[in-house]
Amino acid sequence: MARDNINDILVFLAVARERSFTRAAARLGMTQSALSHIVRSLEQRLGVRLLTRTTRSVSPTEAGERLIQNVAPKLEEIEAEIADISDLGDKPVGTVRITAIDHVIERILWPRIAPLLPQYPDLHVEFSADYRIVDIAAERFDIGVRHGDQVDKDMVAVRLTPDVRMHIVGAPAYFERRPKPASLPELMKHNCIALRLSSSGGIYAWELQHEGEAIDARVRGQLVFNEAAHQLAAALAGAGLAFLPDELVAEHLRSGRLVSVMDDWCPRFPGLHAFYPSRRHSSRPLALVIEAIRHRTP
């Protein structure tokens, strides 16, 4: 195959995975018109349409799906081998792409990775904040972060945190106007700050537990956000109750800016884990990042 075809297939794969010329262009640092021209030229050379384009979306055709399923893994193997060869040099070179929730990037990943970067100037790290459960292989991420019980069995998992304690929290000013809830019926009467899930578009049901019974509490309130950091800010402002992990609220509970209620209803979730495909174990940039972010017992 001509070298131009390989480059053009990489462009097609980026557009197909992003389902958008706009997002693919931003990721590749190219213009949308250039990407569109490359994909059209590839389609003309192959004699088949690879993408179905509408005014709102882009999706692969049957031929495009076949290219994704059969060719993309081979190109990934080539890239992995090239990365392994690069690792034989004195300095690790390459980019490690990580997908995680926004506050996990801010409070866990970034503080641990930041000291690493000055030591390895040719190491690059790209963070992508996302509440979706991302298929890291399909979307070409090197590392994903999820709770331990959400990691697929064929992935290598490395613990980042102890098990995560959840809290229902509100500001003292909020409780000056409303009594503290002590039961599920009482909680359902409160102004709760909700989270909209980007994966489904639905509202997250608070995963509570009481006397051994798991309960999905479909709370309601005036505010809905799609990021936990905004929920925290609203709770601190006295706008309502929020259901948030300990790493976000612990300092505010200690200072008294937030008050925790219904503690016996709030479960512990399995700790956060970084995960990656086993075939990537030999990458030195990946190994450096994993070693930097792994959980260490004090």
C-alpha positions as CSV (number, residue, x, y, z in Angstrom):
1,M,0.0,0.0,0.0
2,A,1.2,3.5,-0.8
3,R,2.5,5.5,2.1
4,D,-0.1,8.2,1.4
5,N,-2.9,5.6,1.8
6,I,-1.6,4.8,5.3
7,N,-1.6,8.5,6.3
8,D,-5.0,8.9,4.9
9,I,-6.4,5.9,6.7
10,L,-5.1,7.4,10.0
11,V,-7.0,10.5,9.2
12,F,-10.2,8.5,8.4
13,L,-9.8,6.6,11.6
14,A,-9.6,9.8,13.6
15,V,-12.8,11.1,12.0
16,A,-14.6,7.8,12.4
17,R,-13.7,7.5,16.1
18,E,-14.6,11.1,16.9
19,R,-17.8,10.9,14.7
20,S,-17.0,14.5,13.8
21,F,-14.7,16.3,11.4
22,T,-14.6,19.3,13.8
23,R,-13.3,17.2,16.8
24,A,-11.0,15.2,14.6
25,A,-9.5,18.4,13.1
26,A,-8.9,19.8,16.6
27,R,-7.2,16.6,17.7
28,L,-5.0,16.3,14.6
29,G,-4.2,20.1,14.4
30,M,-5.6,20.3,10.8
31,T,-8.5,22.2,9.2
32,Q,-11.8,20.5,8.6
33,S,-11.6,21.2,4.8
34,A,-8.2,19.4,4.7
35,L,-9.6,16.4,6.5
36,S,-12.7,16.3,4.3
37,H,-10.4,16.4,1.2
38,I,-8.2,13.6,2.5
39,V,-11.2,11.3,3.3
40,R,-12.8,12.0,-0.1
41,S,-9.5,11.2,-1.9
42,L,-9.2,7.9,0.0
43,E,-12.8,7.0,-0.9
44,Q,-12.1,7.7,-4.5
45,R,-8.9,5.6,-4.6
46,L,-10.7,2.7,-2.8
47,G,-13.8,3.0,-4.9
48,V,-16.2,2.9,-1.8
49,R,-17.8,5.3,0.5
50,L,-16.3,5.1,4.0
51,L,-18.4,7.6,5.9
52,T,-22.0,8.6,5.9
53,R,-22.2,12.4,6.4
54,T,-25.3,14.4,7.6
55,T,-25.6,17.9,8.8
56,R,-25.4,16.7,12.4
57,S,-23.3,13.6,12.4
58,V,-20.7,11.4,10.8
59,S,-20.7,7.6,10.9
60,P,-18.8,4.8,9.2
61,T,-20.4,2.8,6.4
62,E,-20.2,-1.0,6.2
63,A,-16.9,-0.6,4.3
64,G,-15.7,2.0,6.9
65,E,-16.5,-0.4,9.8
66,R,-14.6,-3.2,8.0
67,L,-11.6,-0.9,7.7
68,I,-11.8,0.1,11.4
69,Q,-12.1,-3.5,12.6
70,N,-9.5,-5.1,10.3
71,V,-6.9,-2.4,9.6
72,A,-6.9,-0.2,12.7
73,P,-5.6,-3.0,15.0
74,K,-2.7,-3.7,12.6
75,L,-1.7,0.0,12.5
76,E,-1.9,0.1,16.3
77,E,0.5,-2.8,16.5
78,I,2.9,-1.0,14.2
79,E,2.7,2.1,16.4
80,A,3.3,0.0,19.5
81,E,6.4,-1.6,18.0
82,I,7.8,1.8,16.9
83,A,7.1,3.1,20.5
84,D,9.0,0.0,21.9
85,I,12.0,0.8,19.6
86,S,12.0,4.4,20.8
87,D,12.0,3.2,24.3
88,L,15.4,1.7,23.7
89,G,16.9,5.1,23.7
90,D,18.3,6.9,26.7
91,K,15.3,9.1,27.2
92,P,11.6,8.1,27.1
93,V,9.9,9.8,24.2
94,G,6.2,9.9,23.4
95,T,2.7,10.9,24.4
96,V,0.5,9.2,27.0
97,R,-3.2,10.0,26.6
98,I,-5.4,9.7,29.7
99,T,-9.2,9.9,30.0
100,A,-10.8,10.4,33.4
101,I,-13.4,12.5,35.3
102,D,-12.5,16.1,35.7
103,H,-11.9,16.2,39.4
104,V,-9.9,13.0,39.2
105,I,-7.5,14.7,36.8
106,E,-7.4,17.8,38.9
107,R,-7.0,16.3,42.4
108,I,-5.3,12.9,41.8
109,L,-3.6,12.5,38.4
110,W,-2.1,16.0,37.8
111,P,-0.5,16.4,41.3
112,R,1.2,13.0,40.8
113,I,2.3,13.5,37.2
114,A,3.5,17.2,37.5
115,P,6.8,16.3,39.2
116,L,7.6,13.8,36.5
117,L,7.5,16.2,33.6
118,P,10.7,18.3,34.3
119,Q,12.7,15.0,34.6
120,Y,11.6,13.8,31.2
121,P,11.2,16.7,28.7
122,D,10.3,14.4,25.8
123,L,7.5,12.9,27.7
124,H,4.1,14.4,26.8
125,V,0.8,13.8,28.6
126,E,-2.7,14.6,27.2
127,F,-5.6,14.7,29.6
128,S,-9.3,14.3,28.4
129,A,-12.0,15.0,31.0
130,D,-15.0,12.8,30.3
131,Y,-17.8,11.2,32.4
132,R,-18.5,8.6,29.8
133,I,-17.2,5.0,30.2
134,V,-14.7,5.3,27.4
135,D,-13.5,2.5,25.2
136,I,-9.8,3.4,25.4
137,A,-8.7,1.1,22.6
138,A,-11.3,2.4,20.2
139,E,-10.6,6.0,21.1
140,R,-6.9,5.6,21.2
141,F,-6.3,6.4,24.9
142,D,-3.4,4.8,26.7
143,I,-4.9,5.0,30.2
144,G,-8.5,5.1,31.5
145,V,-9.6,5.6,35.1
146,R,-12.6,3.9,36.6
147,H,-13.7,2.4,39.9
148,G,-12.3,-1.0,40.4
149,D,-15.5,-2.9,39.7
150,Q,-15.9,-1.2,36.3
151,V,-12.6,-2.3,34.8
152,D,-12.8,-5.0,32.1
153,K,-11.1,-8.2,33.0
154,D,-8.8,-8.1,30.0
155,M,-7.2,-4.9,31.2
156,V,-4.3,-4.3,33.5
157,A,-5.5,-2.4,36.5
158,V,-3.4,-0.3,38.9
159,R,-5.0,1.1,42.1
160,L,-4.9,4.9,42.4
161,T,-6.9,5.4,45.6
162,P,-8.3,3.5,48.6
163,D,-12.0,2.7,48.4
164,V,-14.0,5.9,47.9
165,R,-16.4,7.1,50.6
166,M,-19.4,9.1,49.4
167,H,-21.1,11.9,51.2
168,I,-24.4,13.8,51.1
169,V,-23.4,17.3,51.9
170,G,-24.9,20.8,52.3
171,A,-23.7,24.1,53.5
172,P,-24.6,25.3,57.1
173,A,-26.5,28.2,55.4
174,Y,-28.7,25.7,53.6
175,F,-29.5,23.8,56.9
176,E,-30.5,27.1,58.5
177,R,-33.5,27.0,56.1
178,R,-34.2,23.3,56.0
179,P,-33.9,20.4,58.6
180,K,-31.3,17.8,58.0
181,P,-32.7,14.7,56.4
182,A,-32.4,11.4,58.2
183,S,-34.3,9.1,55.9
184,L,-35.0,8.6,52.2
185,P,-38.5,10.2,52.3
186,E,-37.0,13.2,54.0
187,L,-34.1,13.4,51.5
188,M,-36.6,13.3,48.5
189,K,-38.1,16.6,49.8
190,H,-34.8,18.4,49.7
191,N,-33.4,20.6,46.9
192,C,-30.8,18.2,45.5
193,I,-28.1,19.2,43.1
194,A,-28.2,16.7,40.3
195,L,-25.6,15.4,37.8
196,R,-26.4,14.7,34.1
197,L,-24.5,11.8,32.6
198,S,-22.8,12.5,29.3
199,S,-23.0,8.8,28.4
200,S,-26.8,8.5,28.5
201,G,-28.0,12.0,28.9
202,G,-30.0,10.9,31.9
203,I,-29.8,12.2,35.5
204,Y,-27.5,10.2,37.8
205,A,-29.5,8.4,40.5
206,W,-27.7,8.6,43.9
207,E,-26.4,5.1,44.7
208,L,-27.2,4.8,48.4
209,Q,-27.2,1.8,50.7
210,H,-29.0,1.2,53.9
211,E,-29.0,-1.8,56.2
212,G,-27.5,-3.9,53.4
213,E,-30.0,-2.8,50.7
214,A,-28.8,-0.9,47.6
215,I,-31.1,2.0,46.7
216,D,-31.1,4.2,43.6
217,A,-32.4,7.6,44.9
218,R,-33.8,9.6,41.9
219,V,-33.5,13.0,43.7
220,R,-34.8,16.3,42.3
221,G,-33.9,19.9,42.7
222,Q,-33.4,23.2,40.9
223,L,-29.9,22.6,39.6
224,V,-28.4,20.1,37.2
225,F,-24.7,20.1,36.2
226,N,-22.6,17.8,34.1
227,E,-19.5,18.2,36.2
228,A,-18.9,17.4,39.9
229,A,-16.8,20.5,40.5
230,H,-19.9,22.7,39.7
231,Q,-22.0,20.6,42.0
232,L,-19.5,21.2,44.8
233,A,-19.5,25.0,44.1
234,A,-23.3,25.1,44.3
235,A,-23.4,23.1,47.5
236,L,-20.8,25.4,49.1
237,A,-23.0,28.4,48.0
238,G,-25.9,26.9,50.0
239,A,-28.0,26.0,46.9
240,G,-28.8,22.5,47.9
241,L,-27.5,19.0,48.8
242,A,-24.9,17.2,46.7
243,F,-23.7,13.6,46.6
244,L,-20.0,13.7,46.2
245,P,-16.8,11.6,46.9
246,D,-14.6,12.2,49.9
247,E,-11.7,13.6,47.8
248,L,-13.9,16.5,46.8
249,V,-15.5,17.4,50.1
250,A,-13.1,16.2,52.9
251,E,-11.4,19.6,53.3
252,H,-14.7,21.4,53.4
253,L,-16.1,19.0,56.0
254,R,-13.1,19.6,58.2
255,S,-13.4,23.4,57.8
256,G,-17.1,23.3,58.5
257,R,-18.0,24.9,55.1
258,L,-20.0,21.7,54.4
259,V,-22.0,19.4,56.7
260,S,-22.4,15.6,55.9
261,V,-25.8,14.0,56.5
262,M,-27.2,10.5,56.3
263,D,-23.7,9.0,56.7
264,D,-25.2,5.5,57.3
265,W,-26.8,5.7,53.8
266,C,-23.6,6.5,52.0
267,P,-21.6,3.6,50.6
268,R,-18.0,3.1,49.9
269,F,-17.2,2.4,46.2
270,P,-14.2,0.4,45.0
271,G,-11.2,2.6,44.7
272,L,-10.2,4.3,41.5
273,H,-7.9,2.3,39.2
274,A,-5.9,3.2,36.1
275,F,-6.3,0.6,33.4
276,Y,-4.6,-0.1,30.1
277,P,-4.4,-3.0,27.6
278,S,-1.8,-5.6,28.5
279,R,-0.1,-5.3,25.1
280,R,1.0,-1.8,26.1
281,H,3.0,-3.0,29.1
282,S,6.4,-2.4,27.6
283,S,6.0,1.3,26.8
284,R,8.5,3.3,28.9
285,P,6.4,6.5,28.8
286,L,3.3,4.5,30.0
287,A,5.3,2.7,32.6
288,L,6.7,6.0,34.0
289,V,3.2,7.6,34.2
290,I,1.7,4.5,35.8
291,E,4.4,4.4,38.4
292,A,3.9,8.0,39.2
293,I,0.1,7.8,39.7
294,R,-0.2,4.5,41.5
295,H,-1.5,4.5,45.1
296,R,1.0,4.3,47.8
297,T,0.1,3.4,51.4
298,P,1.3,6.1,53.8
